[in-house]
Amino acid sequence: MLSTKVEVYSNYINGEWKESIHKRTFENINPADVEDVVGLFQASNEQDVKEAIEAAKAAFPQWSKVSPSKRAAILNKAADILEQNAENYAEELTREEGKPVTDSKNEVLRSAQTLRFYAVEGQTFTGETFPNDDPNMKVSTEREPLGVVSVITPWNFPISIPSRKIAPALITGNTVVFKPSSDTPLIAIRLVEALHNAGIPKGVINLVTGKASDVGDLLVTDPAIKAVTFTGSTSAGEDIYAKSSFTTRTQMELGGKNPIIVMDDADIDLAATLTINGGFSLSGQACTGTSRVIVLKDVKDAYVEKLIEKASALKIGNGFEAGAKIGPLANEKQLKNVLKYIQYGKEDGATTAYGGEQITEGDYKKGYYVQPTIFTNVKRDMRIAKEEIFGPVIGVIEVDSYEEAIKVANDVEYGLSASIVTNNLKVAQAFTKDIQAGTVKVNRTTTGNLMNAPFGGLKNSSTSTFRESGRVGLEFFTQVKTVYIGY
Ligand code: NAD
């Protein structure tokens, strides 16, 4: 049983758990039951952020000289702690974010794996040596840490996204100020707590909770901040990018409007399964979630029939309910936004083929539940076909050819992830070249990315400066120095 006592949680600054300077807190609410308060968290202000930045700045000279194997040992120990506590942390994550508890557990375990991955990769991440014509000269590059890095993250993967930013930052010798989403501060605290209990020196990682409007600016504009790694909405990313100085390195992973193309030779059952899993898992709140289906005319009816059959088999419920595949939306803003787009779909003339309503009867009225929704007769210029919804809403667009499908797929501002369902190797191969997306899949869901492979978007889905994840994810956190030694 989860405790009903409301705990007060602290910031973590310079190795200590601390209240915010003004001692104000905010409530973190369970989206499956809005009367359940998960905890009270520090409503920090710029003075708290300044203190955290100063601590990170002071810790940098020493941490940057700690041997990579010692830094790796801390990451590995923190990974042990996450694994040992995976069940409890998963329950806490579900309580604050709403996703099914099995997904939460997988996320905690994946975060532990991410720490281990960078503990290994970071120890061999180094420069190159360049052959040259002078027999008495060696030319090589060194990779050095940047300094203090701001890590700003969303609520939808509230431990795995921070892990894939914080682990490469730390292993390469940077120090960190971390601001998690106010919808999921508890799991962020667990990650920092794991690093603390693993023996990370004071000031190397700092955590400040609070509203972006109170703490966000300084995390971007303070001269001590050498880099900002951000994941969230495109509008927030634009704001951060505009505020950052030209010498501050930025990495922005942003929104998406991800299509799946269903070709006329596709396995229709597979296509429907991939759409359901890509569009409705996490209640459609994945940046790579399937939001548009672009289907060839000849197979549209058979495909839509299968899609509705599979959607109607989905169990909706709070994340602790056995078999529940669709939980609540993460917060009230999300609920309002998703309902707004469902309304747009109706107003703009799409057909509601399945769902299309908020669920308010029985226990559902306690939380932010919306039916998984399928719109058909969607036209490419409708708002539901163009804009990110970030909820369980799929629009089906009918086309006559592969060429038209590609045109529609690319006719949005985003370019995060895209998939095609086909058995035709030539079409599959052409798709990988024609589609404008940072992640391109064939016969797989638009969602999901490997921890050891690069991840990031094109167009307005990313600043496309540096990729996250995989070995390449280390590049953002280091700068290159070229060294010529004559002897
Ligand atoms: P959000 O942009 O509202 O907030 C993300 C984080 O940034 C939060 O911690 C928030 O407090 C902070 N923030 C917001 N505005 C800020 C500002 N002006 N300055 C500094 N900090 C600011 O996003 P969200 O609602 O938490 O998450 C959903 C969005 O994230 C969706 O658009 C989704 O596509 C995107 N997302 C992208 C990826 C990816 O890898 N591309 C992954 C997950 C989520």
Residues whose N, C-alpha, C, O or C-beta is under 5 A from the ligand:
A	BS01	NAD	I152 T153 P154 W155 K179 P180 S181 G210 A212 G216 T231 G232 S233 T234 A236 D239 I240 E253 L254 G255 G256 C287 S461
